[in-house]
């Protein structure tokens, strides 16, 4: 037996509960057998025994090393099977991997968070961290969008965010329904009349690639600097160690150097939004 | 000086402590690594690089990397490897694998690290380079200069032997009875054999107008928009053989097998030429076109690695040229990239 730790081994993890969030997204509540610490924005590889792994960014509070929530959209082979998990099942977790959000980049500044659809999941963990340091932020604005009210993640929790004093909270949906009284339109419609001093501000964008592309373009148009926009990139992260080669982005590996990048670092890369 | 028959004896003795793998002749002219013992007349130590790249032994094509949730099964029960007749180009290829697996990106890979540390490397001169060999373009000589434990140069009746590491010196000391003194005749023979091999490779370079590596700096990056990628990919059949046979291609696929009660994780070589290589869940694919994936292979070798590791991830071994069923020739592709740059 090698004394060297094995980076390919998963930590056995119990599913303690499953929350149905939307028709396509479920949240797994997990208790790993060994504590797993992560920073907001870092990701883990979730493994179904004998089936395979897929990368996810936890959506729970990063300081809680005993428990972890991961919200998962049914999108492929592994995630379809993950959606069949029930309380009491055992899965594996490997990680955390990569670089998350460096909170020091945001301290003392006005902060704009732009989220789309399933991007709310990783952002929830970041928002918890921002709430913890909200006295150190000059301002915190959350602009969220998703396709329809039915597909809104964490809807009850978002209602509570809406009433927070330390947060300017805005939400839009592409298409409303009877329950919806808020704005209608893609998330960039929320970015027009922000009360924010852009030259000093920092922006975080997380969501599906097409949403990130349009949101980033809008932010640049509004005057945000390229190195003031933080993107959470989604590539085919597999080993998490910068070795298997799948998630290369230019001279970076998304799994080691990301998944959080400044736009200025990756703006010229081909296939960025694919 | 090690007589031909004594090399065979040395390998026999080394089987007590090692799994000895040495090159044997094959009809194609490319030696094939074969597990010792085999008849002495099949041993062909100092001709040209083998069919298989060294990664086949240090980074196995299929490796169990986790057994259930338990710590690793690193296979420590097997004897260390002794690889015989390793050529300079393949030693050069280890620089890329070492960068990837020994910490260039942070974490070490415990499996590669164990094989790398335990393996005894007996290198040998490349006395008969193939028409596809172009190592000299990277300023690599066709004979081992560093990174080996024991080096062998073919001379009349046997080999000039040189220790390249403390491990190699131990082998020399432990088997001193097999080694005799070398004279000026053998040293002269080594020199002339090496000069001959250099000339053969240099003629290859001239014949195929292979660019010197200094011309390659930035060339693939600047030729990014060139039509050459679509031209070259026109005959590609997406077999991934260039990836598989390449001594520096390191990409792998992790996969899990079994059920909830007994499961294991394996890794197997992957190939960036294959369509789904970079595909993500939900179907997004940054390189849906075959020519984009061909370009990506060159970008990785001639742009990514120079920037992150300080060297081109190509050794000039020519394996991809010999292997490609579509006759895509890396020398031609690089020349086109440079031509594109000089025209632009």
Interface residues (C-beta under 8 A of the other chain):
Chain A: X1 X2 X4 X5 X6 X7 X8 X9 X10 X11 X12 X33 X47 X48 X49 X50 X51 X52 X53 X54 X75 X76 X77 X78 X79 X90 X92 X209 X234 X235 X236 X238 X239 X241 X242 X243 X244 X245 X246 X247 X248 X250 X251 X253 X256 X270 X271 X274
Chain B: X65 X66 X68 X69 X70 X71 X72 X74 X76 X100 X101 X104 X105 X106 X107 X108 X109 X110 X113 X114 X224 X250 X251 X252 X253 X254 X255 X256 X257 X258 X259 X260 X262 X263 X265 X267 X270 X272 X277 X278 X279 X280 X281 X282 X284 X285 X286 X287 X288 X292 X300 X303 X304 X307 X308
